[in-house]
Amino acid sequence: MKYRHFIAIAIVTLLTACTGGGTVYQVPFEEARRVLVATKFPPYLFGNMTPDWYINGAANSEVILIARKDGKEVVRYVASLKQESQASTRVSGEVKETSAPAGKTEKTPTDNPALKNLYLVAINERIASALERRPFDMGRVRPALTAAAIGNMGAIRASADEAAAAADRLERGRR
């Protein structure tokens, strides 16, 4: 049972790694950058975090998404744009570690490889759907979502057990 989730995570990571050079879209550079900055993400991806885009880098070749929770940076996604021709742009992206003060004790989503990969796959699909002018395809995200769920099964189970124990304590207190 334990090996299944490692295999699922390895397969999804391998598939994602194979696309490391980015994707070429038939969209001029300026339009690609404009579309990325205007792109909104599915609400389920960040939950109650608020994502903000900003442009950075030489010749405005990086578009950066920062998701914040309670004012703190939780996820940083960097999309690098490179003009391939007058009518096409290569876009490659990565989820980067967030900057945190020394002695950090709090875990962030980027500390979990399966969750980090889920963010990467989902954001890349959202960018692809925007640049290709097509609907977001959840089917392309499901393998990473499944791997993240399997990889976090212990934490999910512990959370459910904690909720059940709290409900039991509350019920005993009413008697």
C-alpha positions, -999 to +999 in steps of 0.1 A: +000+000+000+028+024+009+046+018-023+016+027-044+016+064-034+054+066-040+049+051-075+021+075-083+041+105-072+072+093-091+051+089-123+036+123-121+069+139-112+086+122-142+059+133-166+062+168-153+100+168-155+098+157-191+083+191-200+111+210-183+120+230-214+086+247-215+059+248-242+059+269-273+025+287-278+015+303-311+011+336-294+034+367-298+055+375-268+036+407-257+003+390-260+015+359-241+027+382-212-006+401-212-026+369-211-006+355-183-010+386-162-048+386-168-052+348-161-072+338-131-068+305-114-095+280-104-105+288-069-099+253-056-062+256-063-054+281-037-084+278-014-086+309+007-052+322-005-052+353-027-029+350-058-012+382-071+007+385-104+036+408-111+061+412-139+098+410-133+130+403-151+150+417-180+128+427-208+098+417-187+105+381-194+092+367-161+057+367-148+055+358-112+024+345-092+026+348-055-002+332-034-005+347+001-024+335+032-029+358+061-005+383+044+023+357+042+037+343+009+029+306+006+035+297-030+056+314-057+052+304-093+076+319-119+067+318-156+096+325-179+088+338-213+111+336-244+102+348-278+107+320-303+095+338-334+074+369-342+043+347-337+053+323-309+065+323-273+080+296-251+066+295-216+083+275-189+072+276-152+084+264-119+071+265-083+098+280-062+104+278-025+090+307-006+113+330+014+108+324+051+125+337+082+153+317+097+141+290+122+109+284+102+088+258+119+056+261+099+053+238+069+043+253+035+027+236+005+061+237-013+076+215+015+055+186+001+067+173-033+033+159-043+015+192-034+042+213-051+038+192-082+000+196-081+004+234-080+028+232-109+006+209-131-026+230-123-009+263-129+007+251-162-027+238-174-044+271-166-017+289-185-020+265-214-057+268-215-055+306-215-029+308-242-046+282-263-080+299-258-097+267-246-114+257-214-094+245-184-091+207-186-093+192-151-085+158-167-049+170-171-047+179-134-063+147-120-032+125-119-013+151-099-044+157-077-046+119-071-009+117-063-012+146-038-042+130-021-025+096-018+007+113-006-013+131+021-035+102+031-018+100+066-024+137+073-060+134+061-066+104+083-050+121+113-072+152+107-103+130+105-093+111+137-087+144+155-121+157+145-138+124+156-120+126+190-131+162+194-167+152+186-165+124+212-152+148+239-180+172+231-206+144+233-192+132+267-193+168+280-231+170+273-239+139+293 
